[in-house]
Amino acid sequence: MNSGKSILNIPLDRIDEGIDLCLENASQFCSDADVLIGQKSCEHALGFCILATEELGKAIMLKVQSAYARKRPEETVIFERAKPEDYFKATKREDLKKFGFKNLERKINPFYDHLSKLLCAKNMLSLATHERIMLSLEGKWFQTIDEIMDKAKELRKQAQEVSTDLREQVLYVDYNQRQGKWSKGIIQIDSAKVKEFISDVQKAVRLIAS
């Protein structure tokens, strides 16, 4: 989709349907990713997880924007082109750059922008990841709370990170002019890590739906 598309106007009474469809699509991508792992196609499985994350991000956008619209009150939810820092007001400029927004002056329509959708899903996905990690530590022996938190922090660092660059790498063929060769996918994807990613996205979907 074109992230430069100028405006999207959605009637408020159609928002809930859109949220349900986005979450349903995210769940389907996760199910398909599970099948792909069984077929040893981990690159595409990871790609499907990233697509699921984007659909999760769209559901969150719809939920947040519709809440604002109901408070005003307004009859529609509008997505229009804006600078990233104007749309993500709670995120610092330097953090937007770290996340991957290379040109903060370029206006994008967040509903169609891949990076915006990933950023919208980030906090919910982090919450799901944290819950999975803490559950995995239950019943294990630790002498102090600090040991538990240090182990949880270590496991969070090992969790699968997502980005638009990774999305391109695992899903598409590209030509590297500097190296003078074609590339398809990336090497050494940990299937266990992808399975954890699937679990986290599925948990995030349930959190949004609840």
C-alpha positions in Angstrom: 0.0 0.0 0.0 1.1 3.6 -0.6 2.2 5.3 2.6 1.8 8.6 0.8 -1.9 8.2 0.3 -3.4 11.5 1.5 -6.5 10.7 3.4 -8.6 7.8 4.7 -12.1 8.6 6.2 -13.8 5.7 8.0 -17.4 6.0 9.5 -17.3 5.4 13.2 -19.9 2.7 12.9 -17.5 0.6 10.7 -14.5 0.8 13.0 -15.3 -2.3 15.2 -15.6 -4.4 12.1 -12.2 -3.2 10.9 -10.6 -4.0 14.2 -12.1 -7.5 14.2 -10.9 -8.1 10.6 -7.3 -6.9 11.4 -7.1 -9.1 14.4 -8.5 -12.1 12.5 -6.0 -11.5 9.7 -3.1 -11.3 12.3 -4.2 -14.6 13.8 -4.4 -16.2 10.3 -0.8 -15.0 9.5 0.3 -16.6 12.8 -1.4 -19.9 11.9 0.2 -19.8 8.4 3.6 -19.0 10.0 3.3 -22.1 12.2 2.7 -24.2 9.1 5.7 -22.7 7.3 8.0 -23.5 10.3 6.9 -27.1 9.9 8.0 -26.9 6.3 11.4 -25.5 7.3 10.5 -22.1 5.7 11.6 -20.0 8.6 12.3 -16.8 6.6 8.7 -16.6 5.3 7.3 -17.7 8.7 9.1 -14.7 10.2 7.8 -12.5 7.4 4.3 -13.6 8.1 4.8 -12.8 11.8 5.9 -9.2 10.8 2.8 -8.9 8.6 0.7 -10.1 11.6 2.4 -7.4 13.7 1.4 -4.8 11.2 -2.2 -5.9 11.3 -2.1 -5.7 15.0 -0.8 -2.2 14.7 -3.7 -1.2 12.5 -6.1 -2.6 15.0 -4.5 -0.5 17.7 -4.6 2.6 15.5 -8.3 2.1 14.9 -9.1 1.5 18.5 -7.2 4.6 19.7 -8.5 6.9 17.0 -12.1 5.8 17.4 -11.8 6.5 21.2 -10.7 10.0 20.4 -13.5 10.4 17.8 -16.2 9.3 20.3 -15.0 11.8 22.9 -15.1 14.8 20.6 -17.7 13.6 19.4 -17.2 12.9 15.7 -18.9 10.5 13.2 -15.7 9.5 11.4 -12.2 8.4 12.0 -9.7 10.2 9.7 -6.2 9.1 8.8 -4.3 11.7 6.9 -0.7 12.4 6.0 1.5 13.9 8.8 5.1 14.0 10.0 5.9 11.0 12.2 6.6 13.2 15.2 3.2 14.9 14.8 1.4 11.6 14.8 3.5 9.9 17.4 3.5 12.8 19.8 4.4 10.7 22.9 7.5 9.3 21.2 10.7 11.4 21.2 12.3 12.5 18.0 15.5 10.6 18.7 13.5 7.4 19.5 11.6 7.7 16.2 15.0 7.8 14.4 16.2 4.8 16.3 13.1 2.9 15.4 13.7 3.5 11.7 12.1 6.7 10.6 15.0 8.1 8.5 13.3 11.3 7.2 11.1 12.9 9.9 10.2 15.7 7.6 8.5 13.3 5.1 4.8 13.1 5.7 3.2 9.6 5.8 -0.3 8.3 6.3 0.3 6.0 9.3 -2.5 3.6 8.4 -0.6 2.7 5.2 3.0 3.1 6.5 4.7 -0.2 7.4 7.0 1.3 10.1 4.1 3.3 11.7 2.1 0.1 12.1 5.0 -1.7 13.6 5.6 1.1 16.1 1.9 1.1 17.1 2.1 -2.6 17.9 5.4 -2.3 19.8 4.1 -1.7 23.3 1.4 -4.4 23.1 3.8 -6.9 21.7 6.4 -6.0 24.4 3.7 -6.6 27.1 2.9 -10.1 25.6 6.6 -10.9 25.4 7.1 -9.9 29.0 4.2 -12.0 30.2 5.6 -15.1 28.3 9.0 -14.6 29.8 7.8 -14.2 33.3 5.7 -17.3 33.0 8.7 -19.2 31.7 10.6 -18.4 34.9 8.0 -19.7 37.2 9.2 -22.7 39.2 12.8 -22.0 38.6 15.2 -21.4 41.4 16.4 -17.8 42.0 18.0 -16.5 45.2 16.8 -12.9 44.8 14.3 -10.8 42.9 17.2 -9.1 41.2 18.3 -12.4 39.7 14.8 -12.9 38.3 14.7 -9.4 36.8 18.2 -9.8 35.3 17.2 -13.1 33.7 14.0 -11.6 32.3 16.0 -8.7 30.9 18.4 -11.2 29.2 15.5 -13.1 27.7 13.9 -10.0 26.4 17.1 -9.1 24.6 16.9 -12.4 22.9 13.4 -11.9 21.7 12.8 -11.4 18.0 13.1 -7.7 16.9 11.1 -6.5 14.0 11.8 -3.8 11.4 10.9 -2.8 7.9 14.4 -3.8 6.8 13.9 -7.3 8.3 10.6 -7.5 6.5 12.3 -6.8 3.2 15.1 -9.3 3.9 12.9 -12.3 4.7 10.1 -11.7 2.1 11.7 -10.3 -1.0 14.5 -10.9 -3.5 16.8 -7.9 -3.8 20.0 -6.9 -5.7 23.0 -5.6 -3.8 24.8 -3.2 -6.1 27.9 -2.9 -3.8 28.4 -6.7 -3.6 27.1 -7.3 -7.1 24.8 -10.2 -6.3 21.2 -11.1 -5.6 19.9 -12.0 -2.2 16.8 -13.9 -1.0 16.0 -14.3 2.6 18.5 -14.3 5.5 20.6 -17.1 7.0 20.3 -18.7 10.4 16.8 -17.8 11.6 16.1 -19.6 14.9 12.8 -21.5 14.5 12.3 -21.5 18.3 12.6 -17.7 18.4 10.0 -17.5 15.6 7.7 -19.8 17.5 8.0 -17.5 20.5 7.3 -14.5 18.3 4.1 -16.3 17.0 3.0 -16.9 20.6 3.6 -13.2 21.5 1.6 -11.9 18.6 -1.3 -14.3 19.4 -1.2 -13.1 23.0 -1.2 -9.5 21.8 -4.2 -10.2 19.6 -6.1 -11.6 22.6 -5.2 -8.6 24.7 -6.5 -6.2 22.0 -9.7 -8.2 21.5 -10.5 -8.4 25.2 
